[in-house]
Amino acid sequence: MGLLEELAQLCTSGATGAAHLAGRPGGTLYLVAGLLGYATCPAVPGVGRLLTASGRISSETWDAVSGPGAAEELTGGGHLTPGELQLCVRSATIDAAYFVLGPGAGPLGFVPESRHPLDNVLGTPFPVLERELARRSSLLAEAWPDPAVDSAPLVPVSRIPHRRVTLTDVQWELVANADGRRSPLDLACRLGRSAFAVTLDARRLVAAGLLSAPPRAYPPAAPVAALLADELPRRGPMPGSPWARRDVRPAEAPSTDVLLRVRAALGKL
């Protein structure tokens, strides 16, 4: 049974608790009465990072309200409107779920009644989640078909292939911060942007010839002297060759005297 099928069964049964998924990058999906209430992933910015990086609230405010009752503190304290919080929670939740349930996902372990402070803001039914995951996969494939870009450290190209370029705010931040050491997910966490939006724009920028992955660093080749010092493996006889038979041995090599006489004879021709 696949992970989506396991998750579908939990949602259909109306389960409440935490579905922990191992693997890479791993993470947790929090279910409330069969709905996806929240999701966390170590490689994806959560609500706190999205809000503080955008300047919507300060880091001090987030630290003060991020415990139990966080949703009520954020809206009741006038920091966010209910609509703003729902939008932010949905973005962080679907982002995390997309990467948690990706190709590197491991086994699922469910802990009943385990909750998250923000899992009661906005519930997402499983069919909606499934459609959104498929839609995102399709968008990424249309932008650039090679998923290796998603985990590759990106760098701006030295010369752009266009006279004029129009970039969105996210695309500009990607080009300005791509340094050959950070992948799109790394940049999303650093910039406090939606992980999926950054990944999608990174693929679009690669397709447009504005970003590229640096070539892989291969280990240096061994010196020729070191190779010659070791005995190279010998090629065995071809299948069907008479030398493959153990009862057949090659004739003895001709002596030096025979070779000299052959050379002298050839010289007289």
C-alpha positions as CSV (number, residue, x, y, z in Angstrom):
1,M,0.0,0.0,0.0
2,G,1.3,3.4,-1.0
3,L,1.6,6.4,1.4
4,L,-1.3,8.2,-0.2
5,E,-3.5,5.1,0.2
6,E,-2.5,4.9,3.9
7,L,-3.2,8.6,4.3
8,A,-6.5,8.2,2.5
9,Q,-7.6,5.4,4.9
10,L,-6.7,7.6,7.9
11,C,-8.7,10.5,6.6
12,T,-11.7,8.3,5.6
13,S,-11.8,6.9,9.2
14,G,-11.9,10.4,10.6
15,A,-8.6,10.0,12.4
16,T,-7.1,12.7,14.6
17,G,-3.4,12.6,15.3
18,A,0.1,13.0,13.7
19,A,1.3,11.0,10.7
20,H,5.1,11.0,11.0
21,L,6.9,10.2,7.7
22,A,10.5,9.2,7.6
23,G,12.7,9.5,4.6
24,R,14.0,12.6,2.9
25,P,13.2,15.3,3.8
26,G,10.6,13.7,6.2
27,G,8.0,15.5,8.2
28,T,4.6,15.3,9.9
29,L,1.0,15.6,8.7
30,Y,-1.5,16.6,11.5
31,L,-5.0,15.2,10.9
32,V,-8.1,16.6,12.7
33,A,-11.3,14.5,12.2
34,G,-10.0,13.2,8.9
35,L,-8.9,16.6,7.6
36,L,-5.3,17.8,7.0
37,G,-5.0,20.5,9.6
38,Y,-1.3,21.3,9.4
39,A,2.0,19.9,8.1
40,T,5.6,20.4,9.0
41,C,8.8,19.6,7.1
42,P,12.3,20.6,8.1
43,A,13.1,21.6,4.6
44,V,10.1,23.9,4.1
45,P,9.4,27.3,5.8
46,G,6.5,27.1,8.3
47,V,4.0,29.7,9.2
48,G,6.4,31.5,11.6
49,R,9.1,31.9,9.0
50,L,6.7,33.0,6.3
51,L,5.2,35.7,8.6
52,T,8.4,37.0,10.1
53,A,10.4,37.1,6.9
54,S,7.7,39.0,5.1
55,G,7.6,41.5,8.0
56,R,4.0,40.8,8.8
57,I,4.9,40.2,12.4
58,S,8.1,40.5,14.3
59,S,10.2,37.5,15.5
60,E,9.5,38.6,19.1
61,T,5.7,38.5,18.5
62,W,5.9,35.0,16.9
63,D,8.0,33.7,19.8
64,A,5.4,35.0,22.2
65,V,2.3,33.5,20.5
66,S,3.7,30.3,18.9
67,G,2.7,27.9,21.7
68,P,-0.8,26.4,22.5
69,G,-3.5,28.7,21.4
70,A,-1.4,30.3,18.7
71,A,-4.3,30.9,16.3
72,E,-6.3,32.7,18.9
73,E,-3.4,34.8,20.0
74,L,-2.6,35.8,16.4
75,T,-6.1,36.8,15.5
76,G,-7.4,37.9,18.8
77,G,-4.4,40.0,19.5
78,G,-4.8,41.9,16.3
79,H,-1.7,40.6,14.7
80,L,-3.5,39.0,11.8
81,T,-7.0,38.8,10.4
82,P,-8.5,35.3,10.2
83,G,-8.3,35.4,6.5
84,E,-4.6,36.2,6.6
85,L,-3.9,33.4,9.0
86,Q,-5.9,30.9,7.0
87,L,-4.0,31.8,3.8
88,C,-0.7,31.5,5.5
89,V,-1.5,28.2,7.1
90,R,-2.8,26.7,3.9
91,S,0.3,27.8,2.0
92,A,2.7,26.3,4.6
93,T,0.6,23.1,5.0
94,I,0.3,22.2,1.3
95,D,3.9,23.1,0.7
96,A,5.1,20.8,3.5
97,A,2.7,18.0,2.5
98,Y,4.0,18.2,-1.1
99,F,7.6,17.6,-0.1
100,V,6.9,15.2,2.7
101,L,4.9,13.0,0.4
102,G,7.5,13.3,-2.4
103,P,9.6,10.5,-4.0
104,G,12.0,10.3,-0.9
105,A,9.2,9.6,1.6
106,G,9.7,6.8,4.0
107,P,7.3,4.7,6.1
108,L,4.3,6.3,7.8
109,G,3.8,6.1,11.6
110,F,0.6,7.4,13.2
111,V,0.3,8.8,16.7
112,P,-3.3,9.2,17.6
113,E,-4.5,12.5,19.3
114,S,-1.2,14.2,18.7
115,R,-1.9,17.8,17.8
116,H,-0.3,21.0,16.5
117,P,-1.1,24.5,17.7
118,L,-2.2,25.6,14.2
119,D,-4.0,22.5,13.1
120,N,-7.5,23.9,13.9
121,V,-7.3,26.9,11.5
122,L,-8.2,25.4,8.2
123,G,-8.9,21.7,7.4
124,T,-8.2,20.3,3.9
125,P,-10.1,17.2,2.8
126,F,-8.0,14.4,1.3
127,P,-9.5,14.7,-2.2
128,V,-8.6,18.4,-2.3
129,L,-5.1,17.6,-1.1
130,E,-4.6,14.9,-3.7
131,R,-5.7,17.1,-6.6
132,E,-3.4,19.9,-5.4
133,L,-0.4,17.6,-5.2
134,A,-1.1,16.4,-8.8
135,R,-1.6,20.0,-10.0
136,R,1.8,21.0,-8.5
137,S,3.6,18.1,-10.0
138,S,2.2,19.0,-13.4
139,L,3.2,22.6,-13.1
140,L,6.8,21.6,-12.2
141,A,7.0,19.2,-15.1
142,E,5.8,21.8,-17.5
143,A,8.3,24.4,-16.3
144,W,11.3,22.1,-16.5
145,P,11.2,18.3,-16.7
146,D,14.4,17.4,-14.7
147,P,13.7,17.2,-10.9
148,A,17.4,17.2,-10.2
149,V,17.3,21.0,-10.4
150,D,15.2,21.0,-7.2
151,S,18.1,19.8,-5.0
152,A,21.0,21.4,-7.0
153,P,22.9,24.5,-5.9
154,L,22.1,27.1,-8.5
155,V,24.1,30.0,-9.9
156,P,23.2,32.9,-12.2
157,V,24.5,32.5,-15.8
158,S,27.4,34.8,-16.8
159,R,25.5,36.1,-19.8
160,I,21.8,36.1,-20.3
161,P,20.4,34.9,-23.7
162,H,17.9,37.8,-24.0
163,R,18.2,41.6,-24.4
164,R,15.4,42.2,-22.0
165,V,14.3,40.2,-19.0
166,T,11.2,40.6,-16.8
167,L,11.3,39.0,-13.4
168,T,8.8,38.6,-10.6
169,D,9.8,39.6,-7.0
170,V,10.5,35.9,-6.1
171,Q,12.5,35.3,-9.3
172,W,14.6,38.4,-8.7
173,E,15.3,37.2,-5.1
174,L,16.3,33.9,-6.5
175,V,18.7,35.3,-9.0
176,A,20.2,37.7,-6.5
177,N,20.7,35.0,-3.8
178,A,21.8,32.0,-5.9
179,D,25.4,31.5,-5.0
180,G,26.2,28.0,-6.1
181,R,25.9,26.6,-2.6
182,R,22.1,26.6,-1.9
183,S,19.3,24.6,-3.6
184,P,15.9,26.1,-4.2
185,L,14.6,24.7,-0.9
186,D,17.6,26.2,0.9
187,L,16.8,29.6,-0.7
188,A,13.1,29.3,0.2
189,C,14.0,28.9,3.9
190,R,16.6,31.6,3.7
191,L,14.2,34.1,2.0
192,G,11.1,33.0,3.9
193,R,9.2,32.3,0.7
194,S,6.8,29.5,-0.2
195,A,8.9,26.4,-0.9
196,F,6.8,25.4,-3.9
197,A,6.8,28.9,-5.4
198,V,10.6,29.1,-5.1
199,T,11.0,25.6,-6.6
200,L,8.7,26.4,-9.5
201,D,10.3,29.7,-10.3
202,A,13.8,28.1,-10.1
203,R,12.8,25.6,-12.8
204,R,11.3,28.4,-14.9
205,L,14.6,30.4,-14.5
206,V,16.6,27.4,-15.5
207,A,14.4,26.9,-18.6
208,A,14.8,30.6,-19.5
209,G,18.6,30.3,-19.3
210,L,19.0,32.6,-16.3
211,L,20.0,30.1,-13.7
212,S,22.1,27.0,-14.0
213,A,23.5,24.2,-11.8
214,P,27.3,24.3,-11.6
215,P,29.0,21.3,-13.1
216,R,29.6,18.4,-10.7
217,A,33.0,18.2,-9.1
218,Y,34.6,14.9,-10.0
219,P,37.6,13.5,-8.1
220,P,40.9,14.1,-9.8
221,A,42.2,11.3,-12.0
222,A,45.0,9.2,-10.6
223,P,48.4,9.9,-12.0
224,V,49.5,7.8,-14.9
225,A,52.5,6.5,-13.0
226,A,50.2,5.2,-10.3
227,L,48.1,3.4,-12.8
228,L,51.1,1.8,-14.5
229,A,52.5,0.7,-11.1
230,D,49.4,-1.5,-10.5
231,E,48.8,-4.6,-12.5
232,L,45.9,-3.9,-14.9
233,P,43.2,-6.6,-15.1
234,R,43.6,-8.9,-18.1
235,R,40.8,-9.5,-20.5
236,G,39.6,-13.1,-20.5
237,P,39.0,-15.2,-23.6
238,M,35.9,-14.4,-25.7
239,P,33.0,-16.8,-25.3
240,G,33.3,-19.7,-27.7
241,S,37.1,-19.1,-28.2
242,P,39.2,-22.3,-28.1
243,W,41.3,-20.6,-25.4
244,A,38.3,-20.8,-23.1
245,R,38.7,-24.5,-22.9
246,R,40.9,-25.6,-20.1
247,D,42.4,-28.5,-22.0
248,V,43.9,-26.2,-24.7
249,R,47.1,-24.3,-24.1
250,P,48.8,-21.8,-26.5
251,A,52.0,-23.0,-28.2
252,E,55.4,-21.9,-26.8
253,A,56.6,-18.5,-27.9
254,P,59.3,-18.7,-30.7
255,S,62.9,-18.3,-29.6
256,T,65.0,-15.2,-30.3
257,D,67.1,-17.1,-32.8
258,V,64.0,-18.0,-34.9
259,L,62.9,-14.4,-34.9
260,L,66.3,-13.1,-36.0
261,R,66.3,-15.6,-38.9
262,V,62.8,-14.6,-40.0
263,R,63.8,-10.9,-40.0
264,A,67.0,-11.6,-42.0
265,A,64.9,-13.6,-44.6
266,L,62.4,-10.8,-44.9
267,G,65.3,-8.3,-45.5
268,K,66.5,-10.2,-48.5
269,L,63.1,-10.0,-50.3
